[in-house]
Amino acid sequence: MLENSILAWGGAGLLLIGEILALRNVNNLKRVLLFSTIAEIGYIGLGIGLGSFAAETGAFLHIGLQSVMRLLVFISAYVLIKNAGSSSLNKLSGSGQRMPFIATIFGFGLFSVMGLSPFKGSFSKFLIIYGAVEQEQWLLALVCTLASIIAAVYYLHVIQRVCLEKSTNCNNNLKTNVGSFSWSPTTFLILFLTLLTILLSIEPEPFVHIAQSFATQSSIVTLPEFETPWAPIVLVPYLSAFVLCLIGYFSPKSRDLLAVIVATITFGLAWNINDLDSLSYLFTLIFALISLLVIIYSVCYMKGNTHTNRYYFFLFLMTGSLLGVSTASDFGNFYLFWELMTWSSYFLVIHEQTTDALKAGKKYFLMCVSGAYIMHFGILLLHENIGSFDMTVIAAGVNQLSEPIALTALAAFIIGLGVKAGLFPLHSWLPDAHPVAPSSISAPMSAILTKAGIYGLTKVLFVIFGTGTLMSYGKVGDFSLAGFTLSVLGGLTFIYGEVKALRESNLKRLLAFSTLAQVGEIVAVLGIGSYLSTAGAMMHVMNHAVFKSLLFLAAGAVIFRMRSKRLEDLKGVGRKMPFTCGCFAIGILAIMGLPPFSGFFSKFLMVYAAVEAGKLLLPILILLGSVIGAIYYIRIIRVLFFEQYQGAEISEAPWSMRLPLAVLAFLVLLGGLVPELSLSLSRPVADLIASRGELAIIAIPNLTLDWSISAFVACSGAVLVYFVGKRCPTRAGITSVIVMAIALSAVLFEANRYDLLSFWFAILVAAVGVLNLLYSIGYMKHGHAQNRFFFFFVFMIGGLLGVTASKDMFNFFAFWEIMSSWTLYFVIIHEETQDSLAEGFKYFIFNFIGASCMFLGIVMLTAKTGSFDFDQISQAALTMPLPWLATALILIIAGLIMKAAQLPFRIDFQMHPPTAPTPVSGYISAVLLKSGPYGVLKIFAVLGGMTVFGKLGTSDELSGLMYAVAVIAAVTLLYAGAMAMIQTGIKRLLIYSTVSQLGYVLLGIALTSPLGVAGGLMHFVNHMMLKNILFLAAGCILAQVHVESLNKLGGLGRKMPYTFGLFLFAGLSLSGLPPLNGFASKWLIYQATFQSGHYLLGLSALMSSLFTLAAVLKFAHVAFMGQPSEACKTVKEAPLSMLLPMFILAGMSLAVGVFPGLLLVPISEIMSAMELGNLSVTWFGALPSTGSWHPLSLTLILLLFSALGWLFYRKSNQQHVDIHIHGCGVTDITPAESHVNASSLYEAPEKLIRTLLLDKNGRRK
């Protein structure tokens, strides 16, 4: 026994020393082969020294295998060294080009000697290591594992230098035998040894039996069965790889066609396979689908490329290996195919054989093989303790494992599988390999190779071990120790990937880091180990496989044409390759998690699962990372679509590259419109893991969008608008008006769907949409990309209509995102100027952050309730823990008031950009931003009003949260009003004014008194009409003058009298001058604040009205009065299509001003329905308040005095009097110089405001 122990440890020492010496002498082939041979002798000594039947069999088998394989290596190396004249790798470099046949045989021999599957040099080593594990000689087994890793390093280095590196100039004097083949005795011997090596790999059993006969153990001892027969789904791509390679030498076209046929058959087999569990079936389907699309894509992508036969050979081997991994029912085949997957994909990574490719491929291979060796140790550990490689048997026996054994095995699996998944800190191969691999390979590397790691982690931890068993090995809070490890690694990977992608300028490398982030997100959620987290993670696995394949294949098509991977070289390529880049944009929106694309739904479910499990830190991390991701994703879209293209003329990608893009883009859309399809595949996986881990099965929430007719008409009609406008740009506007009119009719038709507040808001959304789209026809008459403009405009309105029709919290948020994210961004940046792109980006990110706050708050409420239904949430809120409820409500309200730009700091970041097309600016200010106050009131009412909100504390009979909202609104309306007064930008002045007026709306609503809510809702509508008039009037100016500053305007009143009149009417009304409608609503708000005792809030509102009046008069004076400026001399009145919407809005405003009951009666009904009190009002009655008065009385008095004044003027002696400017003796003052510009008005107040609100550089404090 002692002798055996000494021999075993001596062999282990010799093994390790030999490998280290071989590594140190890696640049001399003779020495490498010598020392590696010594190391193999160490293996033999170790096996014999262990003395077990398996180890001795392995030792004697190792003698036979290594003798044959090393003889093959020695002879082929001799030929190569003789040709190079040296054993130095520097001289041998490039032998693959000079002597391709011998170099290929040499590489084959080295891989065989290395013991990489399927080369059966691995089997003898496996038996020796198994013998060490069997005898609990863990240190010896670890020495063997370490030695294998060291050997892999120098073997791969030699293979790359000798076989794969291209010849350098210094080797040009060497003999080249390309195309020649010499039938020498040496060649015959090499062929014989090659065939014998292949035979040993295909049919090793006879040689195993011979080795067994030398072993000293009893004949009743049997060796472990490490490999079982391969499934047909694996054999088809494997056998096809050899056939395709052969056919390709004679007919490349036939090879390409056959490749597609075989891939289609393989997918059919995957679809119809029956004997797999739900997890294996899901991943088998994903692997087969993505492989099929990649092979179709490769037909044109690889056309005319060198080594195409080799490419297809290894691509099909990789496909077969992936399917082998997912269909394996035992760890023997699992490990075999795992190594084959690494080996085949390695050759695809280095396909170009550039220096960078070889370097990245080397890292990829060594990291994955090292991880596999470590995982191999874990597999042997399980077999030794349970007695089988069969996964079912192991799953039944894991409870027998001691905790140290189980944790050691789990650690080995997490390391081995984590490397392939790309988990931090085992990730570095991934960002290096993606950029150098062909783009057709980057897609499966990201979409399915990394998913193989996730599959393995899920299979081992949650199917074989199970959550319940994992919990017994140790807990960290509510996590199992293994699950906690996964979540930590996943979270680190997620944030690391997002941050690294943010700083990247190489498109493929950026997408690679993005893959790291997405994999990390999936693994972090998977680590929770709950039913919902599994369902969400698996759903995202599917979605990510699809949209990341789409991104890489689309990027590959762009790179294929542009011959560059750097973003700065791809500027404007979307203009030249609209289909390819359009598909790319769909993938970007999906990976950002925006609806109605597939990524939104799986992201929502993952966040929901994490919150439901009480892991709040994880969703916060996910949402933070999503904001980082949004920054660089939008940057990509900006570069591809909205920068100027300056390259050579290019065309779209070939058909075989576009077809997979179309399929993938369709799947992304289908996954969003019908998320139940992907849930039907992920739910059975969750059921499987729940049954294995004894988990509670929790109902997966319904994630299907509930489309109202109006929202569906608008969004589907937007698509029609796009294609109609593509054929005839002028028809896009007309079609959009018709679509929106139908959507308005749909609201009326489906009136019973809505609560009263939402019904009237939906009416306003659609009606104002009709008017602004009608106005846009004239405004966009000479504009570019009209079909795109109207598409996004109508789709955005469709999202808002969906918000109003939402019956539950999920749909409210989903349609909110449609309304306020990508559609809004694209319509805002339509002008494509640098300013509009910068401002649009800023606004998009701010909206994204606000939506993320809402997202978390909504999920906190719904996950705690177990339902999205408003009524159920209201009931559950009564018993929710106060900190949880308060946090959720604060987050939701914060998101809503951020939409209305009501946070009283850096309003310039919150308000919508002035660079947006004016009809859009008008609609955003008048309607879309009202979604914030609308949401606040709806959430307050449907969640039970003071019954729920009062739990957060009260202040002066107000909910503490609503009081905070009122204070924020008061500060903002005062601050924004002051800022509006000092602006000189035409639209910027109006936008600041919008923010101020929204403060009035929010202030009234936040008071929650009948008078306050009535005033807030009345101003809600009044501002909608009046501010829209102001913006449309400004648009009439901008459409002709094309200036941004008021200082360049003057004298427009004479040239645009209707526009002037409409502007002045709307501006004065909005300022709160009686008896106009703007005053009526403000009067109610003033009354509500003073009656409730909130005097400072009321004074703030009064003061802000003065600021609004000053701003309106400033605009009117500078733009419309005085002599026409140089820029305004040729201006004409706006066309009827632009004036008509303003006259309609003005007429409605006049009617409401005279008869406020026209608004207040419906408002009172809304308040009653929402249990917020009611008002004593009639259709044609007075304003409700203390000392109520009727605007009609004041209107009649004013009309009477106006009529008397007009008559006096007409009947008097009219004289035209010229008034000369007193110039203090200066006589050459021009009209332009005498015109007081915007910067010169209110100099003293402006100086005070700037001192209080701005720093020395003019930036907001």
Secondary structure, DSSP 8 states (H G I E B T S, - for coil): -HHHHHHHHHHHHHHHHHHHHHHHTTTBHHHHHHHHHHHHHHHHHHHHHH--HHHHHHHHHHHHHHHHHHHHHHHHHHHHHHHHTSSBHHHHTTHHHHSHHHHHHHHHHHHHHHT-TTSTHHHHHHHHHHHHHHTT-HHHHHHHHHHHHHHHHHHHHHHIIIIIS---GGGTTS---TT-----HHHHHHHHHHHHHHHHHH--HHHHHHHHHH--S-TT-----------HHHHHHHHHHHHHHHHHTT-HHHHHHHHHHHHHHHHHHHHH--SS-HHHHHHHHHHHHHHHHHHHHHHHHTTT-TTHHHHHHHHHHHHHHHHHHHH-SBHHHHHHHHHHHHHHHHHHHTTT--HHHHHHHHHHHHHHHHHHHHHHHHHHHHHHHHS--BHHHHHHHGGGS-HHHHHHHHHHHHHHHHHHHT-TTS-THHHHHHHHS-HHHHHHIIIIIHHHHHHHHIIIIIIII-HHHHHHT-EETTEEHHHHHHHHHHHHHHHHHHHHHHT--BHHHHHHHHHHHHHHHHHHHHTT--HHHHHHHHHHHHHHHHHHHHHHHHHHHHHHHH---BGGGSTTHHHH-HHHHHHHHHHHHHHTT-TTSHHHHHHHHHHHHHHHTT-THHHHHHHHHHHHHHHHHHHHHIIIIIS---S-------HHHHHHHHHHHHHHHHHHH-THHHHHHHHHHHHHHHHHHT--------------HHHHHHHHHHHHHHHHHHH-HHHHHHHHHHHHHHHHHHHHHTGGGS-HHHHHHHHHHHHHHHHHHHHHHHHTTT-S-HHHHHHHHHHHHHHHHHHHT--BHHHHHHHHHHHHTHHHHHHHTTT--HHHHHHHHHHHHHHHHHHHHHHHHHHHHHHHHT--BHHHHHHHHTTS-HHHHHHHHHHHHHHHHHHTT-SSS-HHHHS--TTS-HHHHHHHHHTGGGHHHHHHHHHHHHTTTHHHHGGG-EETTEEHHHHHHHHHHHHHHHHHHHHHHT--BHHHHHHHHHHHHHHHHHHHHHH-SHHHHHHHHHHHHHHHHHHHHHHHHHHHHHHHH---BGGG---HHHH-HHHHHHHHHHHHHHTT-TTSHHHHHHHHHHHHHHHTT-HHHHHHHHHHHHHHHHHHHHHHHHHHSSS--GGGTT-----HHHHHHHHHHHHHHHHHHH-THHHHHHHHHHHHHTTS------TT----STT---HHHHHHHHHHHHHHHHHHHHHS-----------TT-----HHHHS--GGGTTHHHHHHHHHHHB-TTS-B-
